[in-house]
């Protein structure tokens, strides 16, 4: 028999989670602070709870997707804690590694099973084979509930027993994504300054993307192996990168384009070059992007 599941929080992502569970055949109870947001789920067959206590009582598994961890704490701690004893809470709210670990400690102290997850997808991917959710916590607990979790996405992965790992990976991957998105904003600014049609930028990016993906994969691989000096397999050393980068900076100066983002890049380049790494592999820059000195 498929387990009954409660979803707390029915914003765009929470609603997607609820619809995926209903589609998979789970008896699904939902709660949201603004009850109007539960209407589409109710129409799809979900039970709408009148309170958090009612929602928690309805199911053995409680999935939380609200704004942040303090919001989860406000919902589940205090009077509700006793109603959670013996149940599984799956936290899918975006948070921090230390927040996840603290929540796990609280759950253990109150007899609550706990898994912490990070959704690496937009709502339209939830419930599809390409929906990726990273889950941290006890492996046995994950394995016991894996079939249920896979209703939310075909690429649900257990990333480790340390409860902070899912959110740590989330932050790392978002840092990579934001690097690309902020880089795109800079690229758009350059194109507008130079009267380049953005459709042309899109076409050239399609041609260039495989090269960039290869560089990113190589950077991760070389850094993991500690191969920071240039060698016969180096794709590009810091020197040609910095030479091209200075051309970008000069263009931005001439066109009065805001340099806030690229000035950060420049600082990293300069620190590495001052330390004697001009002709090392680009991966040598990884030594200058860790803990603040």
C-alpha positions, 0 to 999 in steps of 0.5 A, a space after each residue: 500500500 502506498 504511504 500517505 504523504 503530507 506536503 507543507 507549503 504549496 507555492 510553485 515548487 510545493 504545488 509541483 511536489 503535491 501534483 507529482 505525488 497525486 499522479 503517482 497515486 499517493 493519498 496526499 494532504 496539503 497545507 498552506 498558510 494562504 489556503 487559496 493556493 491549495 485550490 488547484 491541488 484540491 481540484 486534483 484530489 488532494 485533501 486540504 488540511 485546516 491546520 499544520 497539526 491536522 496535516 501532520 496527523 494525516 500522514 506518516 511522511 511529511 514533506 516541507 517546502 516553505 521559504 526557509 528553515 526558520 519558517 519550518 521551525 516555526 511550523 513544526 517545533 513547539 506544540 507540533 513536535 509531539 505529533 511528529 514523533 515516529 514520522 519521517 520529515 523530508 525537508 526540501 526547503 532551501 537552506 544551509 548545511 549547518 541549518 540542515 545538521 541542526 534540524 537533524 539534531 532537533 529531529 533526533 531529540 524528538 523521535 522524528 526521522 529526518 532526511 534533508 534534500 535539495 531540489 536541483 530543478 525548476 517546478 516543471 521538472 518535478 515528477 519527470 524522469 529528469 527531475 533531480 533531488 539530492 538527499 542526505 541522511 541515514 542511508 537505510 532511511 533513504 533506501 526504505 523511502 526511495 520509491 516514494 521519493 522517486 515520485 518527485 523525480 526520476 533522478 533522486 540521489 542519496 549523497 551521503 549520511 552527513 545531513 549538510 551534504 545536500 545543501 552544500 552541493 546545492 550551494 556549490 552547483 548554484 555558485 556554478 549556475 550563477 557564474 554562468 548567469 552573471 557572465 551572461 548578463 555581462 555578455 549581454 551588456 557588451 553586445 548592447 554596447 557594441 550593437 550586436 543582436 542578442 539573437 547572434 549572441 544566442 547562436 554563437 553561444 550554442 556553438 561555444 557551449 561544448 567548449 565551455 562545458 569541456 573547460 569546466 569539466 577539466 577544471 574540476 578534474 584537474 583541481 581534484 587531482 591537484 594538477 595545477 601546474 601546466 603540463 602536456 594536457 593543459 587546455 589553457 594556462 592563466 596567461 592567455 586567459 588574463 590577456 583576453 580578460 584585459 581586452 574585456 576590461 578595456 572594452 568595458 572601460 571604453 563603453 562605460 559598462 559596470 565592472 562590479 562582477 569582472 573586478 572580482 575576477 580581476 582580483 583573483 587573477 592578480 593574486 595568482 599572478 603575483 604568487 607566480 602562477 601566470 604560466 600554470 594551468 587555469 586550475 591554479 586559480 583554485 588556490 585563491 578562491 577558498 577561505 578568505 585570507 
